[in-house]
Amino acid sequence: MTDWKIKLLYDGDCPLCLREVNFLQHKDNGRGLVAFIDIAADDYDPAAHGNVSFATAMARIHAILPDGTVIQNVEVFRQIYTILGIGWMYAPTQWPILGPVVDKLYDIWADWRLQFTGRPDLATIIAQRHQRCQPQETCRL
């Protein structure tokens, strides 16, 4: 059995992602309801986290539920916020008209977040990770 209710896979090299993680950690308040997993860390192991590869996790936000179910995109935020007792903040994203609009806006954000945060494109980040990881075999892809 695990104490966490959801495991969040986040990009620890993304300044906006870190801001959100800091907010969520504050709301978790040490309860351990959310397990925060930095996919940018060299020791990130997809096998231990729903078999979500580094490349897949970098493309869209993912989370894993205790039963092993992998969720992604805005549904991650809906579930985390609900678990932390602030689900009202994302409740409108389930409304028939607003929900699809928010989902589409997230898709646009996910496609452009690296550029918005001044980082290389996804292919470059993956290539850099491959280059860094291959000689030492220090990280999993």
C-alpha positions as CSV (number, residue, x, y, z in Angstrom):
1,M,0.0,0.0,0.0
2,T,1.1,3.5,-0.6
3,D,0.2,6.7,1.3
4,W,0.1,8.9,-1.8
5,K,-3.1,9.3,-3.8
6,I,-1.5,10.5,-7.0
7,K,2.1,10.6,-8.3
8,L,2.8,13.7,-10.4
9,L,5.5,13.6,-13.1
10,Y,6.8,17.1,-13.6
11,D,9.7,18.7,-15.5
12,G,12.1,20.0,-12.8
13,D,13.9,22.1,-15.4
14,C,10.8,24.1,-16.2
15,P,10.5,27.3,-14.2
16,L,6.7,27.5,-14.6
17,C,6.3,23.8,-13.7
18,L,8.3,24.4,-10.6
19,R,6.1,27.3,-9.6
20,E,3.1,25.0,-9.9
21,V,4.8,22.2,-8.0
22,N,5.8,24.6,-5.2
23,F,2.1,25.7,-4.9
24,L,0.9,22.0,-4.8
25,Q,3.6,21.1,-2.3
26,H,2.4,23.9,-0.1
27,K,-1.2,22.8,-0.4
28,D,-0.2,19.2,0.3
29,N,1.3,20.6,3.5
30,G,3.4,17.5,4.3
31,R,0.5,15.1,4.1
32,G,2.1,13.0,1.3
33,L,-1.0,12.9,-0.7
34,V,0.9,13.8,-3.8
35,A,4.2,12.1,-4.7
36,F,6.3,14.6,-6.8
37,I,8.6,12.9,-9.3
38,D,11.1,15.0,-11.3
39,I,11.4,13.5,-14.7
40,A,14.4,15.7,-15.5
41,A,16.4,14.0,-12.8
42,D,19.0,11.6,-14.0
43,D,17.6,8.9,-11.8
44,Y,14.1,9.1,-13.2
45,D,13.0,5.5,-13.9
46,P,10.0,5.0,-16.3
47,A,9.5,1.5,-15.0
48,A,8.9,2.8,-11.5
49,H,6.4,5.4,-12.8
50,G,3.8,3.8,-15.0
51,N,6.3,3.1,-17.8
52,V,6.0,6.8,-18.9
53,S,9.2,7.5,-20.8
54,F,11.1,10.7,-20.4
55,A,10.1,11.8,-23.9
56,T,6.4,11.1,-23.3
57,A,6.5,12.8,-19.9
58,M,8.1,15.8,-21.4
59,A,5.5,16.2,-24.1
60,R,2.5,16.3,-21.8
61,I,2.0,16.3,-18.0
62,H,1.3,12.8,-16.6
63,A,0.3,11.4,-13.2
64,I,-0.1,7.9,-11.9
65,L,-2.9,6.7,-9.6
66,P,-2.2,4.1,-6.9
67,D,-3.8,1.4,-9.1
68,G,-1.3,2.1,-11.8
69,T,-3.6,4.1,-14.1
70,V,-1.7,6.7,-16.0
71,I,-3.6,10.0,-16.7
72,Q,-2.4,13.0,-18.6
73,N,-3.2,16.6,-19.6
74,V,-5.8,18.7,-17.7
75,E,-7.2,15.6,-16.0
76,V,-3.9,15.5,-14.0
77,F,-4.7,18.9,-12.5
78,R,-8.4,18.1,-11.9
79,Q,-7.4,15.0,-9.9
80,I,-4.6,16.6,-7.9
81,Y,-6.6,19.7,-7.0
82,T,-9.5,17.5,-5.9
83,I,-7.2,15.3,-3.8
84,L,-5.7,18.4,-2.2
85,G,-9.2,19.7,-1.3
86,I,-9.1,22.6,-3.8
87,G,-11.0,20.8,-6.6
88,W,-13.3,23.8,-6.9
89,M,-10.5,25.6,-8.8
90,Y,-10.7,23.1,-11.7
91,A,-14.4,22.1,-11.4
92,P,-15.4,24.4,-14.2
93,T,-13.0,22.6,-16.5
94,Q,-15.6,19.7,-16.5
95,W,-18.4,21.9,-17.8
96,P,-19.6,20.9,-21.3
97,I,-18.4,24.0,-23.1
98,L,-15.6,25.2,-21.0
99,G,-14.0,21.8,-20.5
100,P,-13.1,21.3,-24.2
101,V,-11.8,24.9,-24.5
102,V,-9.5,24.4,-21.5
103,D,-8.3,21.0,-22.9
104,K,-7.5,22.7,-26.2
105,L,-5.7,25.6,-24.4
106,Y,-3.6,23.0,-22.5
107,D,-2.7,21.3,-25.8
108,I,-1.4,24.6,-27.1
109,W,0.5,25.3,-23.9
110,A,2.1,21.9,-23.9
111,D,3.2,22.3,-27.5
112,W,4.8,25.6,-26.8
113,R,5.8,25.5,-23.2
114,L,9.5,24.9,-23.9
115,Q,9.7,27.9,-26.3
116,F,7.7,30.0,-23.8
117,T,10.1,29.2,-21.1
118,G,13.2,29.9,-23.2
119,R,14.3,26.3,-23.5
120,P,15.4,24.2,-26.5
121,D,12.8,22.2,-28.4
122,L,11.8,18.7,-27.2
123,A,14.0,16.9,-29.8
124,T,17.1,18.8,-28.6
125,I,16.3,18.1,-24.9
126,I,15.9,14.4,-25.6
127,A,19.1,14.3,-27.7
128,Q,21.0,16.1,-24.8
129,R,19.6,13.6,-22.3
130,H,20.7,10.7,-24.6
131,Q,24.2,12.2,-24.9
132,R,24.5,12.8,-21.2
133,C,23.1,9.3,-20.3
134,Q,24.7,7.0,-22.8
135,P,28.4,7.1,-21.8
136,Q,27.7,6.7,-18.0
137,E,24.4,4.9,-18.3
138,T,23.3,7.0,-15.4
139,C,19.8,7.7,-16.4
140,R,16.9,5.8,-18.1
141,L,15.1,7.1,-21.1
